[in-house]
Amino acid sequence: MSKHRLSLWVVPAWSGAALLLATACSTGIDPDLVVERSRFLYGKDDVALASTVQERTTDRKVSRPKELFEDMELESWVQYGLAHNTSLKADFDRWRSATERVAQVEALPDPIFTFFQFVEDLQTRTGPQRRRYGISQALPWFGKLDLRGEVAFQDSEVRWQAVMQRRLQVEAEIRIAYYEYGYLGEAIRITNENLQLLQQLEPVVQRGIQAGRGQEDLLRLQVEIGKLENDLLSLKRLKPTISARLALAVHWVGEELLPMPRLTEPDLVALESEGFMGQVEQRNPRLRALRESVLRERKRSDLAGLAGAPDFVVGFEYMETGSALNPTTPGSGDDPYGFRVSLNLPIQRNKYSAAEREANLALSASRSSLRELSLRLQSDLANELYRVDDATRQVRLHKETLLPRSRESLNVTRVSYSAGRASLLDLIDSERALLAFETSYWRACRDAWQGRARLDVLLGGKENLDIEKK
């Protein structure tokens, strides 16, 4: 075979191969979308995330919880928890893994290069055929690759909504545990203050006994002091449990108790619930995930409709030929080459029909799940709105009516007791009523804050969680 003939084969063959390889490249998912969502979730892009893992681990080892969390605002607790939560990072990595699937399914199969060596030369009129070379490329039916990429992309969008749902759940868990811990602190404070007030009465009652009164008042007072001491001990022993719950929410690892946050009064403005259901329908990640599932199953149904379309294989072949026995034979030593096209015969119609039915049933199931979840979230929204509204009403009632009147009643009873017009039992009842109202007030504050945290999960969060698809 002459160098000239070899060059005649190399040029068209490898030019064709380069063309096939070029067509095999797929675009995949837009990398800007990955960067944007990574920054939205963590404030960093995906590369910077990996470089900060060791720094965070080191900080957690050397920091003490009091030094790290003392006087920290709630939003800082939330940001710390989101940055360190492993379940959120796991869902984020699953989404990132799903995005890498798009480029894989959109790509053509790898070209196939073949080489055939004759054991004995095959004698022909123009010379002995010695070797055969070929390259081929499988080409799926028109639209199949695009649909596969769209299915993979929709699957990644389902996983992204799972990330958003996890983010909201993590944030709500932190807020709920934070408010519970803050309420426990207020309960301890109120119980301790009431205990000190009763303990201050004991010398007064002792002087009354010395003046000739009976010991009934002292016994009643000591019983009441014992009850409050027991309640205070129970509340203090609950502190490690609630601290552990908050530590789990923010993913703090350590045996030391977290510092107690300060519970504040919620905004007493009534919620304007008009349009909330529309906001749930538009922004709730669970509903959005199911809508993405419907789109994914619709694409799968379209793809199943193309299952019966044939796929092609195009190829180029070249055969190396020696010189003929008679060098004067026309075409002696010429190397033949040619192109070939083949396609599969999709004759298994039952199989393709079953694939279409499977895809359509999956689409119907996704639509039914979407309708069911929409109704369920509507019920959950009504329940949470009632709980927040009722808790806010309780806060207002205690602040404006019950607590002022209870304090006034206690002051009057103290004056009457000092003047001998009221019994110690009346004074203890007034103290007990004020303790109950103060505890109920802070419990209502806690319930209002926790209800709003759960409401944020239904409404898709305080900020717009939508990052535009690319």
GUKOLLUM-745730 format. One record per residue (C-alpha): residue in one letter; z, x, y; residue number from 0. Coordinates in Angstrom, 3 decimals, padded with zeros to 6 digits. Layout:
// residues N
  rest         z         x         y   nr
     A         Z         X         Y  NUM
...
//
This chain:
// residues 470
  rest         z         x         y   nr
     M   000.000   000.000   000.000    0
     S  -001.041   001.473   003.300    1
     K   001.233   001.795   006.313    2
     H  -001.184  -000.470   008.170    3
     R  -000.822  -003.173   005.569    4
     L   002.954  -002.747   005.537    5
     S   003.076  -003.223   009.288    6
     L   000.983  -006.361   008.965    7
     W   003.704  -007.780   006.705    8
     V   006.733  -006.496   008.570    9
     V   005.724  -007.971   011.902   10
     P   005.195  -011.607   010.851   11
     A   007.947  -011.587   008.225   12
     W   010.765  -010.232   010.325   13
     S   009.585  -012.086   013.400   14
     G   009.902  -015.255   011.342   15
     A   013.333  -014.173   010.127   16
     A   014.488  -013.528   013.680   17
     L   013.243  -016.976   014.657   18
     L   015.174  -018.585   011.810   19
     L   018.334  -016.715   012.712   20
     A   017.995  -017.784   016.327   21
     T   017.675  -021.431   015.352   22
     A   020.742  -021.066   013.142   23
     C   022.998  -020.357   016.125   24
     S   025.127  -023.350   017.188   25
     T   026.789  -023.931   020.535   26
     G   030.100  -025.285   019.214   27
     I   032.793  -026.621   021.525   28
     D   032.880  -025.585   025.163   29
     P   035.341  -022.645   025.487   30
     D   036.259  -023.800   028.995   31
     L   037.741  -026.945   027.459   32
     V   039.987  -024.849   025.210   33
     V   041.159  -022.714   028.135   34
     E   041.780  -025.753   030.338   35
     R   043.824  -027.563   027.726   36
     S   045.785  -024.440   026.822   37
     R   046.723  -023.987   030.459   38
     F   047.605  -027.668   030.799   39
     L   049.973  -027.521   027.846   40
     Y   051.556  -024.115   028.370   41
     G   050.453  -022.934   031.778   42
     K   048.560  -020.096   030.098   43
     D   045.276  -019.632   028.328   44
     D   045.149  -019.065   024.578   45
     V   045.028  -015.269   024.825   46
     A   047.999  -015.068   027.179   47
     L   050.000  -017.316   024.871   48
     A   049.979  -014.765   022.090   49
     S   051.143  -011.968   024.383   50
     T   054.235  -013.891   025.546   51
     V   055.657  -014.780   022.131   52
     Q   057.504  -011.468   021.788   53
     E   058.795  -011.670   025.354   54
     R   060.251  -015.127   024.776   55
     T   061.824  -014.046   021.499   56
     T   063.470  -011.067   023.210   57
     D   064.778  -013.222   026.048   58
     R   066.306  -015.671   023.579   59
     K   068.110  -012.869   021.749   60
     V   069.763  -011.326   024.797   61
     S   070.454  -014.494   026.807   62
     R   073.601  -016.577   026.498   63
     P   073.245  -020.361   026.835   64
     K   075.609  -020.552   029.803   65
     E   073.685  -017.858   031.656   66
     L   070.344  -019.478   030.844   67
     F   071.096  -023.198   031.248   68
     E   073.987  -023.315   033.723   69
     D   073.022  -025.475   036.752   70
     M   069.489  -025.823   035.362   71
     E   067.644  -028.935   036.506   72
     L   066.431  -031.404   033.910   73
     E   062.777  -030.522   034.465   74
     S   063.585  -026.886   033.719   75
     W   065.194  -027.944   030.438   76
     V   062.009  -029.878   029.650   77
     Q   059.703  -026.984   030.480   78
     Y   061.816  -024.573   028.446   79
     G   061.759  -026.933   025.477   80
     L   058.004  -027.495   025.661   81
     A   057.362  -023.757   025.836   82
     H   059.453  -023.011   022.736   83
     N   058.908  -026.081   020.565   84
     T   057.392  -025.015   017.252   85
     S   056.194  -028.466   016.201   86
     L   054.197  -028.756   019.426   87
     K   052.749  -025.275   018.882   88
     A   051.847  -026.234   015.297   89
     D   049.947  -029.323   016.473   90
     F   048.267  -027.248   019.166   91
     D   047.136  -024.697   016.564   92
     R   045.814  -027.494   014.339   93
     W   043.721  -028.718   017.254   94
     R   042.475  -025.193   017.925   95
     S   041.602  -024.877   014.248   96
     A   039.656  -028.148   014.398   97
     T   037.650  -026.965   017.414   98
     E   036.431  -023.978   015.401   99
     R   034.970  -026.369   012.855  100
     V   032.333  -027.660   015.287  101
     A   030.295  -024.438   015.442  102
     Q   030.421  -024.146   011.648  103
     V   028.980  -027.563   010.845  104
     E   026.350  -027.402   013.589  105
     A   024.900  -024.145   012.265  106
     L   021.952  -023.958   009.880  107
     P   022.576  -022.548   006.400  108
     D   022.090  -018.791   006.129  109
     P   018.480  -017.691   005.448  110
     I   017.827  -016.448   001.915  111
     F   016.002  -013.187   001.272  112
     T   014.449  -012.749  -002.201  113
     F   013.133  -009.669  -003.976  114
     F   011.250  -009.709  -007.287  115
     Q   010.334  -006.578  -009.220  116
     F   007.741  -006.869  -012.022  117
     V   008.804  -005.032  -015.183  118
     E   005.136  -004.474  -015.880  119
     D   002.506  -004.609  -013.199  120
     L   000.616  -007.880  -013.187  121
     Q  -003.039  -006.917  -013.250  122
     T  -005.313  -008.943  -011.007  123
     R  -008.883  -008.502  -009.865  124
     T  -007.795  -006.888  -006.607  125
     G  -005.159  -004.661  -008.167  126
     P  -001.755  -004.680  -009.922  127
     Q   000.964  -006.819  -008.361  128
     R   004.226  -004.864  -008.401  129
     R   006.827  -006.469  -006.103  130
     R   007.379  -009.717  -004.280  131
     Y   009.417  -010.268  -001.098  132
     G   010.380  -013.544   000.505  133
     I   012.590  -015.168   003.106  134
     S   013.384  -018.874   003.344  135
     Q   015.419  -021.204   005.514  136
     A   016.852  -024.620   004.644  137
     L   016.360  -027.210   007.390  138
     P   018.402  -030.430   007.235  139
     W   016.701  -033.652   008.264  140
     F   016.368  -034.274   011.976  141
     G   019.708  -035.239   013.562  142
     K   021.976  -034.302   010.661  143
     L   023.344  -031.153   012.246  144
     D   023.981  -032.876   015.563  145
     L   025.853  -035.705   013.849  146
     R   027.931  -033.249   011.825  147
     G   028.899  -031.494   015.042  148
     E   029.766  -034.799   016.718  149
     V   031.949  -035.821   013.760  150
     A   033.780  -032.486   013.899  151
     F   034.225  -032.791   017.654  152
     Q   035.652  -036.307   017.385  153
     D   038.006  -035.054   014.691  154
     S   039.228  -032.348   017.069  155
     E   039.762  -035.023   019.750  156
     V   041.935  -036.991   017.322  157
     R   044.021  -033.862   016.829  158
     W   044.231  -033.275   020.579  159
     Q   045.707  -036.731   021.061  160
     A   048.236  -035.829   018.356  161
     V   049.160  -032.825   020.532  162
     M   049.607  -035.113   023.534  163
     Q   051.748  -037.530   021.530  164
     R   053.892  -034.682   020.255  165
     R   054.295  -033.370   023.800  166
     L   055.532  -036.754   025.007  167
     Q   057.896  -037.091   022.049  168
     V   059.354  -033.621   022.596  169
     E   059.859  -034.328   026.281  170
     A   061.512  -037.688   025.518  171
     E   063.800  -036.110   022.914  172
     I   064.941  -033.529   025.455  173
     R   065.580  -036.150   028.122  174
     I   067.409  -038.509   025.759  175
     A   069.644  -035.712   024.410  176
     Y   070.235  -034.426   027.956  177
     Y   071.361  -037.858   029.186  178
     E   073.534  -038.366   026.093  179
     Y   075.232  -035.027   026.707  180
     G   075.701  -035.872   030.374  181
     Y   077.211  -039.259   029.483  182
     L   079.629  -037.564   027.092  183
     G   080.731  -035.299   029.943  184
     E   081.414  -038.306   032.173  185
     A   083.306  -040.094   029.381  186
     I   085.495  -037.018   028.868  187
     R   086.123  -036.711   032.601  188
     I   087.038  -040.401   033.070  189
     T   089.288  -040.481   030.009  190
     N   091.037  -037.294   031.077  191
     E   091.610  -038.614   034.620  192
     N   093.075  -041.864   033.307  193
     L   095.271  -039.936   030.904  194
     Q   096.621  -037.826   033.767  195
     L   097.353  -040.963   035.804  196
     L   099.353  -042.484   032.962  197
     Q   101.182  -039.216   032.392  198
     Q   102.172  -039.239   036.064  199
     L   103.806  -042.646   035.509  200
     E   106.117  -041.337   032.825  201
     P   108.680  -039.791   035.243  202
     V   108.708  -043.063   037.221  203
     V   109.496  -045.053   034.079  204
     Q   112.161  -042.518   033.113  205
     R   113.863  -043.042   036.452  206
     G   113.757  -046.788   035.871  207
     I   115.517  -046.363   032.543  208
     Q   118.177  -044.275   034.243  209
     A   118.584  -047.103   036.776  210
     G   119.281  -049.571   033.998  211
     R   115.887  -050.837   032.820  212
     G   115.089  -051.147   029.129  213
     Q   112.964  -048.689   027.168  214
     E   110.151  -051.152   026.422  215
     D   108.033  -049.891   029.327  216
     L   108.416  -046.292   028.246  217
     L   107.368  -047.098   024.671  218
     R   104.341  -049.042   025.878  219
     L   103.377  -046.186   028.189  220
     Q   103.725  -043.597   025.452  221
     V   101.608  -045.712   023.091  222
     E   098.908  -046.004   025.736  223
     I   099.071  -042.256   026.430  224
     G   098.757  -041.594   022.699  225
     K   095.678  -043.832   022.495  226
     L   093.988  -042.030   025.395  227
     E   094.872  -038.632   023.946  228
     N   093.253  -039.689   020.674  229
     D   090.154  -041.025   022.477  230
     L   089.896  -037.805   024.492  231
     L   090.201  -035.681   021.349  232
     S   087.442  -037.719   019.644  233
     L   085.164  -037.279   022.636  234
     K   085.782  -033.538   022.769  235
     R   085.141  -033.180   019.046  236
     L   081.828  -034.968   019.566  237
     K   080.699  -032.282   022.018  238
     P   079.359  -029.804   019.393  239
     T   077.283  -032.577   017.790  240
     I   075.595  -033.638   021.033  241
     S   075.185  -029.996   022.069  242
     A   073.430  -029.303   018.760  243
     R   071.137  -032.289   019.347  244
     L   070.115  -030.972   022.759  245
     A   069.744  -027.442   021.373  246
     L   067.402  -028.778   018.703  247
     A   065.383  -030.658   021.312  248
     V   064.880  -027.533   023.447  249
     H   064.635  -025.251   020.383  250
     W   067.584  -023.081   021.342  251
     V   068.936  -021.090   018.401  252
     G   072.580  -020.089   018.693  253
     E   076.107  -021.104   017.787  254
     E   077.497  -021.325   021.320  255
     L   077.750  -024.741   022.955  256
     L   075.252  -025.541   025.674  257
     P   076.706  -026.170   029.148  258
     M   077.213  -029.828   029.930  259
     P   074.696  -031.259   032.412  260
     R   075.763  -033.663   035.136  261
     L   074.622  -037.258   034.727  262
     T   073.358  -038.918   037.895  263
     E   072.745  -042.504   038.863  264
     P   069.159  -043.733   038.304  265
     D   066.975  -045.231   040.972  266
     L   067.981  -048.881   041.250  267
     V   064.533  -050.037   042.363  268
     A   063.177  -052.570   039.875  269
     L   060.148  -051.479   037.863  270
     E   056.864  -053.077   038.824  271
     S   055.657  -053.804   035.310  272
     E   052.362  -055.360   036.378  273
     G   049.503  -053.386   034.899  274
     F   051.745  -051.457   032.493  275
     M   049.921  -052.786   029.443  276
     G   046.632  -051.682   030.913  277
     Q   048.146  -048.237   031.431  278
     V   049.288  -048.186   027.794  279
     E   045.816  -049.161   026.627  280
     Q   044.237  -046.438   028.725  281
     R   046.640  -043.526   028.372  282
     N   048.819  -043.910   025.286  283
     P   047.901  -040.959   023.019  284
     R   048.310  -042.939   019.790  285
     L   045.821  -045.544   020.974  286
     R   043.500  -042.863   022.270  287
     A   043.673  -041.077   018.919  288
     L   042.650  -044.268   017.123  289
     R   039.793  -044.822   019.565  290
     E   038.609  -041.299   018.823  291
     S   038.951  -042.126   015.120  292
     V   036.703  -045.156   015.588  293
     L   034.086  -042.966   017.282  294
     R   034.394  -040.383   014.515  295
     E   033.936  -042.970   011.760  296
     R   030.967  -044.435   013.625  297
     K   029.329  -040.994   013.678  298
     R   030.134  -040.591   009.991  299
     S   028.482  -043.923   009.308  300
     D   025.370  -042.746   011.155  301
     L   025.449  -039.508   009.193  302
     A   025.795  -041.412   005.918  303
     G   022.675  -043.376   006.899  304
     L   020.753  -040.100   006.915  305
     A   022.062  -039.008   003.507  306
     G   018.930  -040.364   001.848  307
     A   016.587  -038.429   004.155  308
     P   015.077  -035.301   002.561  309
     D   015.953  -031.767   003.628  310
     F   013.289  -029.089   003.967  311
     V   013.051  -025.452   002.973  312
     V   010.480  -023.306   004.768  313
     G   009.700  -019.792   003.636  314
     F   007.464  -016.755   003.899  315
     E   006.446  -014.637   000.878  316
     Y   004.690  -011.296   000.583  317
     M   003.427  -009.567  -002.561  318
     E   002.932  -005.800  -002.808  319
     T  -000.358  -004.977  -004.606  320
     G  -001.815  -001.629  -005.733  321
     S  -005.483  -000.586  -005.710  322
     A  -007.897  -002.215  -008.171  323
     L  -009.257  -000.259  -011.162  324
     N  -012.584  -000.345  -009.403  325
     P  -011.945   000.799  -005.842  326
     T  -015.167  -000.846  -004.712  327
     T  -013.876  -004.287  -005.647  328
     P  -013.725  -006.462  -002.537  329
     G  -010.095  -006.878  -001.381  330
     S  -008.877  -004.000  -003.505  331
     G  -005.203  -003.239  -002.716  332
     D  -004.845  -006.090  -000.230  333
     D  -001.312  -007.491  -000.123  334
     P  -001.332  -011.310  -000.226  335
     Y   001.228  -013.295   001.729  336
     G   001.752  -016.926   002.578  337
     F   004.080  -019.668   003.748  338
     R   005.691  -022.359   001.664  339
     V   007.456  -025.658   002.371  340
     S   009.598  -027.587  -000.097  341
     L   011.877  -030.596   000.146  342
     N   014.398  -032.306  -002.071  343
     L   013.681  -035.746  -003.497  344
     P   016.530  -038.141  -002.642  345
     I   016.112  -040.512  -005.567  346
     Q   019.819  -041.255  -006.195  347
     R   019.827  -044.362  -004.043  348
     N   023.075  -045.736  -005.479  349
     K   024.885  -042.595  -004.362  350
     Y   023.560  -042.850  -000.809  351
     S   024.317  -046.568  -000.606  352
     A   027.873  -045.903  -001.752  353
     A   028.242  -043.236   000.960  354
     E   027.135  -045.734   003.604  355
     R   029.558  -048.384   002.319  356
     E   032.381  -045.840   002.284  357
     A   031.696  -044.859   005.888  358
     N   031.443  -048.463   007.066  359
     L   034.727  -049.405   005.366  360
     A   036.462  -046.425   006.973  361
     L   035.095  -047.558   010.349  362
     S   036.381  -051.089   009.764  363
     A   039.810  -049.736   008.789  364
     S   040.009  -047.659   011.985  365
     R   039.140  -050.675   014.102  366
     S   041.814  -052.772   012.367  367
     S   044.410  -050.024   012.866  368
     L   043.486  -049.865   016.545  369
     R   044.028  -053.618   016.998  370
     E   047.321  -053.501   015.066  371
     L   048.696  -050.605   017.099  372
     S   047.670  -052.254   020.358  373
     L   049.701  -055.361   019.474  374
     R   052.657  -053.279   018.303  375
     L   052.705  -051.200   021.488  376
     Q   052.556  -054.385   023.530  377
     S   055.737  -055.544   021.794  378
     D   057.376  -052.118   022.200  379
     L   056.502  -052.113   025.894  380
     A   058.099  -055.520   026.458  381
     N   061.232  -054.370   024.626  382
     E   061.564  -051.123   026.591  383
     L   060.936  -052.883   029.900  384
     Y   063.736  -055.322   029.092  385
     R   066.128  -052.510   028.140  386
     V   065.414  -050.539   031.301  387
     D   065.671  -053.634   033.485  388
     D   068.927  -054.738   031.853  389
     A   070.459  -051.259   032.115  390
     T   069.456  -051.041   035.787  391
     R   071.019  -054.465   036.402  392
     Q   074.214  -053.294   034.706  393
     V   074.348  -050.195   036.910  394
     R   073.941  -052.284   040.040  395
     L   076.532  -054.847   038.876  396
     H   079.145  -052.188   038.118  397
     K   078.469  -050.207   041.284  398
     E   078.422  -053.143   043.710  399
     T   080.897  -055.561   042.111  400
     L   082.918  -054.634   039.045  401
     L   084.056  -051.109   039.942  402
     P   085.096  -051.875   043.555  403
     R   087.042  -054.958   042.468  404
     S   088.640  -053.149   039.537  405
     R   089.803  -050.300   041.807  406
     E   091.132  -052.815   044.321  407
     S   092.954  -054.671   041.544  408
     L   094.490  -051.429   040.289  409
     N   095.705  -050.486   043.773  410
     V   097.294  -053.913   044.236  411
     T   098.960  -053.717   040.835  412
     R   100.354  -050.241   041.603  413
     V   101.908  -051.510   044.837  414
     S   103.320  -054.550   043.045  415
     Y   104.723  -052.396   040.250  416
     S   106.371  -050.078   042.752  417
     A   107.916  -053.135   044.419  418
     G   109.033  -054.581   041.101  419
     R   106.697  -057.583   041.277  420
     A   104.462  -056.441   038.379  421
     S   105.262  -055.122   034.941  422
     L   104.139  -051.860   033.442  423
     L   101.943  -053.868   031.089  424
     D   100.102  -055.288   034.113  425
     L   099.583  -051.753   035.427  426
     I   098.347  -050.468   032.072  427
     D   095.926  -053.407   031.779  428
     S   094.530  -052.602   035.225  429
     E   094.157  -048.920   034.290  430
     R   092.487  -049.888   031.016  431
     A   090.063  -052.262   032.791  432
     L   089.039  -049.585   035.300  433
     L   088.537  -047.082   032.471  434
     A   086.315  -049.561   030.629  435
     F   084.258  -050.371   033.734  436
     E   083.784  -046.705   034.683  437
     T   082.723  -045.878   031.142  438
     S   080.375  -048.874   031.065  439
     Y   078.889  -047.814   034.386  440
     W   077.953  -044.358   033.134  441
     R   076.789  -045.786   029.822  442
     A   074.420  -048.069   031.743  443
     C   073.185  -045.046   033.734  444
     R   072.512  -043.240   030.468  445
     D   070.734  -046.256   028.979  446
     A   068.536  -046.647   032.058  447
     W   067.497  -042.976   031.998  448
     Q   066.893  -042.960   028.245  449
     G   064.901  -046.191   028.456  450
     R   062.656  -044.662   031.091  451
     A   062.142  -041.613   028.870  452
     R   061.018  -043.860   026.018  453
     L   058.869  -045.834   028.444  454
     D   057.087  -042.641   029.494  455
     V   056.044  -042.080   025.862  456
     L   054.415  -045.517   025.775  457
     L   052.745  -045.091   029.162  458
     G   051.336  -041.657   028.420  459
     G   053.706  -039.661   030.601  460
     K   054.335  -039.320   034.303  461
     E   051.173  -037.340   035.001  462
     N   047.632  -037.995   033.888  463
     L   047.318  -036.485   030.431  464
     D   043.555  -036.799   030.324  465
     I   041.642  -033.538   030.221  466
     E   037.949  -034.309   030.459  467
     K   035.817  -033.649   027.394  468
     K   033.108  -031.072   027.822  469
//
